[in-house]
Amino acid sequence: MRRPALVLMLIAFAGIASAQTKPATTPSPGSASVKTQLQALHYGNVRDLRRGPDGQWTGTATQNGVEKQVTISPKGVVTAR
């Protein structure tokens, strides 16, 4: 009687251990959240957002009446040229 209970406990612990070793995945931001981030930094007329294979977003936006090319890194750092 003890042996089946022990086997069931080992199976349960193995399931818990395997569930804990799976990597956590975080969703990458979409173009809507990137646009919102740029608007929070006082960029307007945000358009042509494209995500590159390296995870960076590029597009065009206007700040203080000047059109700029913007790049947003996967970490959220904005660079304007």
C-alpha positions as CSV (number, residue, x, y, z in Angstrom):
1,M,0.0,0.0,0.0
2,R,2.9,2.4,0.7
3,R,4.5,1.7,-2.6
4,P,1.6,3.1,-4.8
5,A,1.4,6.2,-2.6
6,L,5.1,6.7,-2.9
7,V,5.0,6.4,-6.7
8,L,2.1,8.9,-6.9
9,M,4.0,11.4,-4.7
10,L,7.1,11.0,-6.9
11,I,5.1,11.6,-10.0
12,A,3.5,14.7,-8.4
13,F,6.8,16.1,-7.4
14,A,8.3,15.5,-10.8
15,G,5.4,17.4,-12.4
16,I,5.9,20.4,-10.0
17,A,9.7,20.4,-10.7
18,S,9.2,20.4,-14.5
19,A,6.7,23.2,-14.3
20,Q,9.2,25.3,-12.4
21,T,12.0,24.9,-14.9
22,K,10.1,26.3,-17.9
23,P,11.3,29.7,-18.9
24,A,9.0,32.7,-18.4
25,T,8.1,34.4,-21.6
26,T,7.3,38.1,-21.7
27,P,5.4,39.4,-24.7
28,S,7.2,41.9,-26.8
29,P,5.6,45.3,-27.2
30,G,3.5,45.8,-30.3
31,S,3.4,48.9,-32.5
32,A,0.5,50.3,-30.5
33,S,2.6,50.4,-27.3
34,V,5.6,51.8,-29.1
35,K,3.4,54.6,-30.6
36,T,2.1,55.3,-27.1
37,Q,5.6,55.5,-25.7
38,L,6.6,58.0,-28.4
39,Q,3.5,60.1,-27.8
40,A,4.4,60.2,-24.1
41,L,7.8,61.7,-25.1
42,H,5.9,64.4,-27.1
43,Y,6.3,62.9,-30.5
44,G,3.3,63.4,-32.8
45,N,2.3,62.1,-36.2
46,V,3.9,58.7,-35.5
47,R,3.8,56.5,-38.6
48,D,5.6,53.8,-40.6
49,L,6.5,51.8,-37.5
50,R,8.3,48.6,-38.5
51,R,10.0,46.0,-36.3
52,G,13.4,44.8,-37.5
53,P,14.9,41.3,-37.0
54,D,17.0,42.6,-34.1
55,G,13.8,43.7,-32.2
56,Q,14.3,47.4,-32.8
57,W,11.4,49.5,-34.0
58,T,11.9,52.2,-36.6
59,G,9.6,54.8,-37.9
60,T,8.9,58.5,-38.5
61,A,7.6,61.0,-36.0
62,T,7.3,64.7,-35.5
63,Q,8.7,66.6,-32.5
64,N,8.4,70.4,-32.1
65,G,7.4,70.6,-35.8
66,V,10.5,68.7,-37.0
67,E,10.1,65.3,-38.7
68,K,12.6,62.8,-37.4
69,Q,13.5,59.2,-38.0
70,V,13.1,57.3,-34.7
71,T,14.5,54.1,-33.4
72,I,13.2,52.3,-30.3
73,S,15.4,49.6,-28.9
74,P,13.9,46.4,-27.3
75,K,14.7,48.0,-23.9
76,G,12.7,51.1,-24.8
77,V,15.5,53.5,-25.5
78,V,14.4,56.1,-28.1
79,T,16.9,57.6,-30.6
80,A,15.9,60.3,-33.0
81,R,17.8,61.6,-36.1
